[in-house]
Amino acid sequence: MKTLVIVTHPNIENSRINKAWMQALQNESTVTIHQLYNAYPDFKIDVAKEQELLMEHDRIVLQFPFYWYSSPSLLKEWFDVVLSYGWAYGEGGDKLRGKELGLAVSTFGPEQSYQHSGYNRYTMEELLKPFQATSNLIGTKFMTPYILNGVMHVNDEELARSTTDYVKFVTTQTVTVS
């Protein structure tokens, strides 16, 4: 299975978590790493190139830090222009149908903050529903998201464990949600 990991972090060089995850995947022969902010610093996305990349892979993993209850803005722009009507959805829009779509998300807040009783008042499952709805629309199989909460307090041992788990998620994870 060929996997495309789309890393969308506006400052990856200063990211401890997302950078470690990305670097751990570099030795995986079945994984292609694609950094959106490096590829499109001007936000002018090459739609044909992106669609070709998607077609070449069986699994797509979107890796990003959780910003303002969503993804960084370049990933939203990518959704808007790449997943077009007639290509990804709508009449004739079946190019991604049957592929797997996963999310790898890091959050600043601790896990308990993403509970109904926490300060965010919603669970991560609820906050990630728009991504799942997109997956449903484009006909992909939505994978159970990989989430690391409280990144500011992750020690080196926890980061190493998370990185190992993340590589397994990207290369072998098959659990999907409906």
Backbone hydrogen bonds, N-H to C=O, Kabsch-Sander energy under -0.5 kcal/mol:
donor,donor_aa,acceptor,acceptor_aa,energy
3,T,30,T,-3.1
4,L,59,R,-2.9
5,V,3,T,-0.6
5,V,32,T,-3.3
6,I,4,L,-0.7
6,I,61,V,-3.0
7,V,5,V,-0.9
7,V,34,H,-2.2
8,T,6,I,-0.6
8,T,63,Q,-3.0
9,H,7,V,-0.5
12,I,9,H,-0.9
14,N,11,N,-1.5
15,S,12,I,-1.5
16,R,14,N,-0.7
19,K,15,S,-0.6
20,A,16,R,-1.3
21,W,17,I,-2.6
22,M,18,N,-2.4
23,Q,19,K,-2.8
24,A,20,A,-2.1
25,L,21,W,-1.0
25,L,22,M,-0.8
26,Q,22,M,-0.6
26,Q,23,Q,-0.9
28,E,25,L,-2.0
29,S,27,N,-0.7
31,V,28,E,-1.6
32,T,3,T,-3.0
33,I,31,V,-0.5
34,H,5,V,-3.0
34,H,32,T,-0.5
36,L,7,V,-2.0
36,L,34,H,-0.8
37,Y,7,V,-0.5
39,A,35,Q,-2.2
40,Y,36,L,-2.8
43,F,40,Y,-1.9
45,I,43,F,-1.1
47,V,45,I,-1.2
50,E,46,D,-2.3
51,Q,47,V,-2.8
52,E,48,A,-2.2
53,L,49,K,-2.3
54,L,50,E,-2.2
55,M,51,Q,-2.1
56,E,52,E,-1.5
57,H,54,L,-1.3
58,D,2,K,-2.4
59,R,2,K,-2.0
60,I,100,E,-2.7
61,V,4,L,-3.1
62,L,102,G,-2.9
63,Q,6,I,-2.3
63,Q,61,V,-0.7
64,F,62,L,-0.5
64,F,104,A,-2.5
66,F,106,S,-3.2
67,Y,65,P,-0.8
67,Y,70,S,-2.2
70,S,67,Y,-1.7
75,L,72,P,-1.1
76,K,72,P,-1.2
77,E,73,S,-2.3
78,W,74,L,-2.3
79,F,75,L,-2.5
80,D,76,K,-2.4
81,V,77,E,-2.1
82,V,78,W,-2.9
83,L,78,W,-0.6
83,L,79,F,-1.2
84,S,82,V,-2.0
86,G,89,Y,-3.4
87,W,84,S,-1.8
88,A,84,S,-3.1
89,Y,84,S,-1.0
93,G,90,G,-2.4
94,D,92,G,-1.7
95,K,87,W,-2.2
97,R,94,D,-0.9
98,G,139,G,-3.0
99,K,96,L,-2.2
100,E,58,D,-2.2
101,L,141,K,-2.9
102,G,60,I,-3.2
104,A,62,L,-2.8
105,V,146,Y,-3.0
106,S,64,F,-1.5
107,T,148,L,-2.6
113,S,110,P,-1.6
114,Y,110,P,-0.5
114,Y,111,E,-1.7
118,G,115,Q,-1.4
120,N,113,S,-1.9
121,R,115,Q,-0.6
121,R,118,G,-0.9
124,M,114,Y,-0.6
127,L,123,T,-2.4
128,L,124,M,-2.0
129,K,126,E,-1.3
131,F,128,L,-1.1
132,Q,128,L,-1.5
133,A,129,K,-3.0
134,T,130,P,-1.9
135,S,131,F,-2.3
136,N,132,Q,-2.4
137,L,133,A,-2.3
138,I,134,T,-2.4
139,G,135,S,-0.8
139,G,136,N,-0.6
140,T,135,S,-2.0
141,K,99,K,-3.1
142,F,140,T,-0.7
142,F,177,V,-0.5
143,M,101,L,-3.0
143,M,141,K,-0.5
144,T,175,V,-1.9
146,Y,103,L,-3.1
147,I,145,P,-0.6
148,L,105,V,-2.5
149,N,147,I,-0.5
150,G,109,G,-2.5
151,V,107,T,-2.5
152,M,108,F,-0.5
153,H,150,G,-2.2
154,V,151,V,-1.1
155,N,153,H,-0.5
159,L,155,N,-2.5
160,A,156,D,-2.4
161,R,157,E,-2.3
162,S,158,E,-2.7
163,T,159,L,-2.7
164,T,160,A,-2.2
165,D,161,R,-2.6
166,Y,162,S,-2.5
167,V,163,T,-2.3
168,K,164,T,-1.8
169,F,165,D,-2.4
170,V,166,Y,-2.7
171,T,167,V,-2.4
172,T,168,K,-2.8
173,Q,168,K,-1.2
173,Q,169,F,-0.7
177,V,142,F,-3.0
